[in-house]
């Protein structure tokens, strides 16, 4: 599994993001490209502790889902989205694209950080688990838009 803390991987993410324009259609799902860029900021904001989405610990979700978030198995298409990350309102393409790129850059600069605050729902992750989880989520949505 790739890691958001790997230089080649991050450069690949940026190249893939650049291939998406405001008219790029999703292969599956309901979001447009601007909404997807906004949606992808959520997990990054959680890891960087930039926003509180009102998420609460959930032992059942922790048991059922935690490991799948950073495993090598890809996410299934059309998985349900938790309400805090469900984006239905229109978003500005340029604004959200820039914000996503800036968050990825900010996270990458912290690749040497040894520990992170616990995830509000799933608890503690190692640095490697966080890095894989972030890559996996971005990769899933970039593939959703064909890149």
N, C-alpha and C positions, 0 to 999 in steps of 0.2 A: 504494500500500500504506500502510495506517495505521501509526502509530508509537506505541509504549508511552510515548514522551516527549511526546506531544501531549495537552494538558489535556482537550479534548473526548473524545478516544479513551479516556483513562483513566477519565473519568466514565462513559462508555458501558460500559466493562468492569465497573465497579462496579455499575451498574444491572442489567446482564445477570446478574452473579453473584447479586445480590439476588433475581432472579426464580426461582432454583433453590432448591427445598427438598429435604429428605432423601428425599422420595418421588418426585421428578422422575426419570423413566425416560430412559435413553439411547435415541437413535434408532438408533444402531449401537454395536457394541463390547460389551465385557464389564464395564466398570467401572460402579460405582454413583456417585452424585454425590460422596460423601465421598472415594472413591478417586480420582476425577477431580481434585478440588481438591488432593489430596496429590500426584498425578502432575504437575500443572501447576506445583507449587513447584520441581520439579527443575531445569528450565532457568534459572529465576530465581535459584536458589541457586548454580548454576554461574557465572552472570554476576556475581553479588555476591560470589563466592568464600566462601560460607558453609558449603558442604559439599563434600567430596571423594567422588565416586561411583566412584572407581577406574577412570575412563575413560582410555584410552590413545590416543595419536595413531594414526591409521589412514589411510595415504595413499590407499588405494582408496576408502574412504568420503569422504575429502576431495575427491577428483576427482569422484565420482559424485553426492554429495549436498549439499555445502557451499552452492552457490549456490541450490539449491531451497529451502533453509531460510528465505531472506529474499526470494525472488522473489514476483511478484504471483500466480503460479499457486497455487490452493488445494491443501492436502494432500488426498490421496485418503482416502476412508473406509477404515477397517480396515487401515491401514498397520501393519506389524510394529513392535513396541516393543522397544527395546534392553532387555536384562535388568535393568539398573540402575534403569529407570523403569517396569518392569512391576509393577503393584500387584495383588496377589491377596488379601492379608490385609484384614480389615475395618478401617475407619477411622472415627473419630468425626466426624460431619458438622459440628457447630459449631466444633470445634477446627480442622479442616482448612480450612473456609471462612474463618475469622478469620485463620489463618496465611497463606493465599493473599492475602487483601486486604492484610495488613500487608507482605508481600513486594513486592507491586505498588506500594504507597505508598512503601516504602523505595527501590525502584528509581527511581520517578518523581522523588524528591527529588535524585537524582544525574544528572538529565538534562543538566546542563551539563558533566559529566565528559568530557574530551577523548579519553581512551584507556582501554581496558579490558585486563585480562590476556587472553591468548589462550584460546580454547576448548580444552579438553583433547584433543578429537578433531580438530576442524576448523581450529585455529590462529586467526590474527588475523582479526577483523572490525572494520570501522569502527563508530563510534558509531551511525550510521544503520542499518547492517546488523544490529547487535545489537538495536536498538529495533524494527525490522521483524520480525525473527525471533521476538522475545518476543511481539509482538502476534499474529503469525500462529499461533503455537502455542496461545495462549489462545483466540483466535477459533475455531480448529478445534474445540477441546473444548467451548467454550460452544455452538457450533452442534450439536455432538454431543448436547447436552441441550436443544436446541430454542430456545435464546435467542441 
